[in-house]
Structure formats: C-alpha cells, structure tokens
Amino acid sequence: MKASTPSLILFFVTSALVVLFKLLDCESLVLCGKSIIVPSLFIYYLVSNNYKITFFKGLIFILLFLRDVFTALNIRESPMGALLSVLLIYVLLLYLAQKEIKHLKFSYKDSFSVLILILGISAICYSVLNLELENLELDFSLYVVFGIVLSILSIISIINYIKKGSYAFFNSMLMCICFIITDVFFVVYKFYFYNYVFILISIITQFLSYFFMVNYLLEKDKVSDDLNED
C-alpha cells in the first residue's frame, strides 16, 4: 500500500458518509464529515508529491478549506466568504489553464469545435442566470462574474484536453464538468426549485471535483519534475 492510500481511502469513505448523513438529515454529522474532506485530500496530495507544495497550490487548498469553514459557520458573511473563496480558486486554476493553452497550436478545422464548445457552455451559464431566481444572498452581478469565470475556465480546460489529450488535462476537464454540475444544481435548489435530489447531486459532484482537481495538480507536478530532470 502506498503511503498516500490511507488518506485517499479516508476521503472516499468520508464523502460517502456525508452523502448518507445528508440523506438521513443529520446536518451536524454532515458538517463534521465535510471538515475532514479537504484535509484528507491535502494529506493525499502532500504525500503523493513527496511532501513538496508550492505557495500557489497551497493557497488553493487553503481556499477550499475556507469555503467549508464559511459554510459551517452559517453567519451573515458566510455566502460572501464561500463565494469569494471558490471564485479565487477558479481564478487560480484559470491562470494555470491559460498558461497551458498558450503552448497549443490550432488549425482552421478546430474553429468549429471550439465555437460549439463556447456556445454550449455559454448557453448553460446564460440559462441558469436567466432563471427567475428568488431570495439571492448576494448581488446578482457577483453570480454573473462567477459564471463567466467558470465558463472561461471550463472552455479552456476542455480545449486543452481535446488538443493534447494528456491525463492531466483529462482530470482538469472532469474537474470543470463537476464544477459546472455542482454550481448549476446549487443555484437551482438554493434559489429556484428546492429538490433533495439536486442537493445530493451537487454534493457528490463537489467532492468529485476536489478529487479530479488534486489529480490534475499532481499530474502537473509530475510533468514539471520530468522536465527538470531532462
């Protein structure tokens, strides 16, 4: 067994328990379980990467943890704190994604695929934001900015995978797909139509997005190490 395996098992077991606790409506246990999710993934990342971490990637984990802290506190500032934490994570990941896409070469035949991708994700973003949302916790413009940043991140990440097809880009694509599903269902059940199934889908895809994000960061580190060795 690898040294990182126990923390990964802890992540999946805790994630499953959180979903179960949510089904049983045990909110206190849900909060306890969620407090273990990010630390277990952080340990998994750290051990898998030989205890090396940059400030940039460490900041992503800190923001993930802060998001859960704000959610657990459930105070007046919680919605703003949680949204800004996630938004900053998306901005940091967008910075990584745009650095990668600059090294890709595009041909004229790629134009149609890229256009369809842009229109598809833009349509999802527009459709969600165009719903008759009620009792918004923050100014609507913040959700618009949030949606635009996530859309750009998703478009670039999917293009990176289509053009290069590496395992790192595969994880980044799945990460963004999970981000989209999580946020879409969160907005729908929170401000439009409450449904327990939507809540469970949002929670499950949120945990999966964390997992794919960590795999993406680990694969990027492996590529960097290989280049340094060469």
N, C-alpha and C positions, 0 to 999 in steps of 0.2 A: 504493500500500500504506500502510495506517495505521501509525503509529509503534508501536502495540501488537501488530501482527500477528506480527512475528518471535518474540516471547516466547510467543504463543499456539501458534504452529507448533511451537516447542521443546517446549512442554508435551505436545502430542498425539504428537509423534514420540517423545519420551522415554517416555511412557506405553505406547506400542505396543512399544517396545524392552524395557521392563521385563517386559511380558507375555511377549514372546519369550524373554527371558533366563530367566524362570521356567519356561517350557516346556522349555528346554534345561538346566534345573537349574544355572544359573550364578549362585549366590547372591551372590558378590562383585559381579558386574555388576548384579544386581538392586538391591543396596544403593546402588551408585554412581548408578544411574538414579533411584532414589527421592529421592536427595539433591538432584536438580535439579527435581523436580516442583513443590514448594511455592515455591521462589524464582522459578521461571519464571511461576507464576500471580501471585505478588506483584508482579512487574515489570509483568505484563499489567494488573493492577488499577490500579497506581500511574500508569502511562502513560495508560490509558483514562480515569482520573479526574483528569487534568491535574495529577498529582503531589500530590494532596491526599488525606490519610488521617487519620482520627480515631484517638485512642488506643484506643477501643473496638474498631474494626475491625483496627487494627494488632495488638492483643492476640490476635485470632482467628488471624491469620497466624503469630504467634509460637508459639502453642499447637499449630498444625498442624505447624510445623517441629520443635517439641519432641517431638511424638508420633513423628515419623520418627527423630529422634535417639535416643530411648529404645529404639525397635525395633532400630536399627542397633547400639547398644552391646551389647545382649543380655546385660545383667548382672542380678543378683538383683533390683534395683529397677526393671528395665525394665517388667514388666507393670503395676505400680502407677503408674509415671510416665506410661506410654502411656494407661492407662485414665483417669486424672485429667485429662490434657490434653484428651482427647476429651470427657469429661464436662463440663469447663468450657466447651468450645466449644458444646456443646449447651445449656448454661445461658445463655450469652450470646445465642445465636440464639433461645432461648425468650423471653428478655427482649424482643428485638425483635418476635417474633411476637405476644406478649401485648399489646404496645403497639398493634399494628395491629388486633387483633381487637376492641379496646375501641371502635373507631370504626364498627364494623359494626352494622347493625340486623337483628334476627332476628324472624321471624314464627312463628306456631304450626306452619305447614306445614314449617318447617325442622327441627322436632323429630325427625321420623322419620329423616331423612337423617343428622343429627348422631348419633343413637342408634346407627344401623347402623355408622357410621364408628368410633365409640368401641368398640363391641362387637367389630368386626373387628380393629382394631389391638390391642386388649386381648387378644383370643384368640391372636393371633400371639405377643405378648410372653409370655403365660402358657404357651403350648405349648412355646416354646423353653426357658424357665426350668424347665419341668416335665420336661424330658428327664433321663435318668439320666446326668448329666454326670460325667466322670471326670477326676481329676488337675487340679482347678481351681487356678490360680495365685494367686488371691486369695480372700478371704472371699466366700461366696455372696451375702451381703447387699449387697455393692458392685455385683454384677451386677444385682441386683433394682432398686437405686436407678438404675443406668444405664438399665435397660429402661424404668422408669417415666418418667424424664425424656425419653427419646427418644420414647416413646409420646405423651406430652403435647405435645411439640414437633411431632410429625407430625400429630396431630389438629388442632391449632390452625392449622398451615400449610395443610393441605388445606381446612379450613373457610374460611380466608382466600381461597383461590383459588376455591372454589365460589361464595362470596358476591360477590366482586369481579371475579375473572377477569382481573386485570392480568398483564402479562408478568413483573413482579417476583414476584408470588405463584405464577405458573406455575413459575418457576425454583425457588422455595422448596419447592413441592410435590415437584418432581422430585428436588431435593436430599434431602428427607426420605425419599422412596421408596428412593433409592440408599443412604442411611444405614441404613435398615432391612435391605435386602438384604445389604449389606456385613456388618453386625453379626450377622445371623442365620446367614449362611454361615460367618463366622469362628468363632462359638461351636460350630456343628455340626462343622466339620472339626477344630477345635482340641481340643474336649473330648468329642465324642460319636462321630463317624464320619469318619475321615480319608479324604478323596477329593480327587484333584488338580483335578477339575473345579470343586469347591466353592471351592478356593483361588483359581483363576483368576477365577471369578465375583466373589468377594469383592474381589480386587484391582481388577478392571475397574470395578466399581460404586463402589469407594472413589475412584478417580480421577475418575469422572463426578460424584460428589457434590461434590468440590472445585470442578470446573468450574461446576456449577449454583450452588453457593454464591457464587462470585465474581460470576457474572452477576446473582444476586439482590442482592448488596451494591451492585453498580454501578447497577442499576435504581433501588434505593432512593436512591442519591446523586443520580441524575437528577431524581427526583421532588422531593427536598429543594431542589435548585438551582432548579427551576421555581417552587416555592412562594416561595422567597426573591426571585426576580425579580418575581413578581406583587406 
